Amino acid sequence: MTPPHAPQIPVVVLAGFLGSGKTTLLNHLLRNRAGNRIGVIVNDFGAIEIDAMTVAGQVGSTVSLGNGCLCCAVDASELDTYLETLTGPAARLDVIVIEASGLAEPQELVRMLLASDNPHIRYGGLVEVVDAAEFPATRERHPEIDRHLAVADLVVLNKTDRVADTELRAVREAVGAAGGGAAVIDAAYGRIDPELLFDPVLRPDEDDSFRQLTFEDLLPEEDRAHDSHLHASYESVSFTSDVPLSPRRFMAFLDSRPAGLYRIKGFADFGAGDPGNRYALHAVGRFLRFVPQGWSRGEPRRTQLVLIGSGIDGEALHKELEGCQDAWQDATEELERSMWGVLRYVRQPDGDEA
């Protein structure tokens, strides 16, 4: 049986040009963190306000935000060093968010994360924040925004409350033409549902009746009521199957996943393809990773997946996944060969893919 894997901490890159609302969105995540302890890495030398705390050129410093969250200001060359610190057991973090400088090339940060040898992290996606009201002017001033949009996994059109419907449609079309099939969601004041980026945490060691108040507890009622409707900007599709999946068909589905499908998470059962393991699946944008995990004694053999995106067709996705089922599997050489499509997305102990 494969030894249990320690959970990896998702690292989300938050990018966007000056004035797009990155820090506002980050503050929103810190206030609505769904029980998570968040580590923030600020890749900038300027004054970055995070709620009441300001990090002003404090390169090499780590500041506690007082709610279990941490903030660092670092140079990009020190990224690996700080990721090592933030993923240590003492930090007890669940999520790490890197707020990129407004002039940074986000694909460089993504490349560094994907090349990192740190076994405690996994790529959590590149989120590009766009000021919908100023998009034409921003594009004229920074034509490289098209390059940023092309590598984004999720595009947040912020400040949509300041844009008429016809203008917003034009911005959406321009973003879609520049992008690489990323999910695009609308937002005002940086308010997005945190569950788009990370899962809620329920800590068995914390008694809810005696827990410390969090930022979200202290928000005014009207703010919490407003945030309760955030889920309307995206869709979530659940799929469960007691029939094993065909590795070949499932990989074909993943290779052709539609635009707007941002995250896939869960476990896949490939039956006779690997009877000793289920495969934990983590996909964000175009990134894909499988982690084989031994079945527990008496555990039901089934596939359980959740697909999250914007503008996706849930019924069509469900039908495609049903088409990946293979009730008549035999442990043949062909089945063994088809598992290689899965295994090439399994990270090996030396840090390379299979």
Buried (B, 14 or more C-beta within 10 A) or exposed (E): EEEEEEEBBBBBBBBBBEBBBBBBBBBBBBBBBBBBBBBBBBBBBEEBEBBEEEBEEBEEEBBEBEBBBBBBBBEBEBBBEBBBBBBEEEBEBBBBBBBBBBEBBBBEBBEBBEEBEBEBBBBBBBBBBBBBBBBEEBBEEBEEBBEBBBBBBBBBBBBBEEBEEEBBEBBBEBBBEBBEBBBBBBBBBBBBBBBBBBBEEEEEEEEEEEEEEBBBEEBEEEBBEBBEEBEEBBBBBEBEBEBBBBBBBBBBBBEEBEBBBBBBBBBBBBBBBBEEBBBBBBBBBEBBBBBBBBBEEEEEEBBBBBBBBBBBBBEEBBEBBEEBBBEEBEEEEEBEEBBEBBBEBEBEEEEEEE
